[in-house]
Amino acid sequence: MSKLQGNILYGQSGGPTSVINASAYGVIKEAKKHKEIGQVIAMKHGIKGALNEEFFFIDRQDEETIELLKHTPGSAFGSVRYKLKDFREDDSNYLRLLYIFKKYNIRYFFYNGGNDSMDTCAKIADYMKHIDYDCRIIGIPKTIDNDLPHTDHTPGYGSAAKYISNTMMEICYDMLAYPNGKVTIVEIMGRHAGWLTAAAGIANLSGIGPDLIYFPEIPFSVEKFKENVNQVYQKKKQCLVAVSEGITNKEGIFISSSSGYRDAFGHFQLGGVASKLAGTIASDLGIPSRSVEFSSTQRAAAHLQSLTDVNEAIQVGAYAVEAAIKGKSNMMVTIQRIKNDPYEVGYSLHPLIECANTERGVPRSMINAEANGVTQEFIDYALPLIQGENPPKFKGGIQQFSKLKD
């Protein structure tokens, strides 16, 4: 196959993670090794940046800025939630993209995100193939939710799991200060998949962690919840609960006090379930309670990055470039676990269309029989993902992050 000469267009989409910028670092560093690649151009705020012709040019950034990507949380290039219609229904955005691709000689397109981002990537790949424009398109996985299919896990999850497990320990130690404590309910992200909430269970390896964990995969009963909490509280005079924001009752209705707002992909904005349940415990059981919502902290905690997660995030970015150079397209990079002890993974590809708009939940075998905790199978799965530290770069006591130039 003849080598394809041209530039890279890279973008980030969906919710940020503390290591998504490490994947950008992997793309940039690998691109420099290949003569057929001219420039690396990054979209500002994902696909909208391409449509609006708003870019960061990587050759204008200094080396320190690039190196700091490995320590920078959030989406350094800006993210977006923007749903493209199928080009057969409305091709206006695609005609604009084609103009941009030709203007900047884009022959390699990498989109870094989760389920919905793979949908965007797949649609662009479909269009470019339809019009016979030679561009190799690869999805780079990212999501703290860990719910992408066909991959053992996703970059971003390990660091978020590390933050959740360690912060749950800290909360638990704080609770131990008082002989008669409260019921503390911690709300953790996860719309339909409970991987993040399950990570709270890792804290119990220290002997200090949540008493109860509730998952969106299992229908939630408020009455059973009250029984569980009361049993723990009567025994310990305190109770620590981890609950997913996405728990639903048996009818599939969210327990949380949803605002009713939906994003571009039709997802309800969640939040408030911990507060709602804390109020139920106080009013129905007469037990003092409080709620804690981790919110964006669980995806932004760069100071608690897992080194394993950082290194894998870099590798999926680099692997995407390698695969595209070899002629692969319309695929997503996947991580395949080879063994657990010692932990080892490999990298592969899977068709984009099979990765888009599909969510992978926590298997029932990783949730205990009572549906309020995790099993050893989950611990064995998750523990390797949180290993190692990537010490922040401090200056005057302040973390140093990438500051990109326009």
Summary of the structure (lengths in Angstrom):
residues: 406
radius of gyration: 22.1
end to end distance: 35.9
largest distance: 72.9
contacts: 1451
relative contact order: 0.17
helix: 39%
strand: 20%
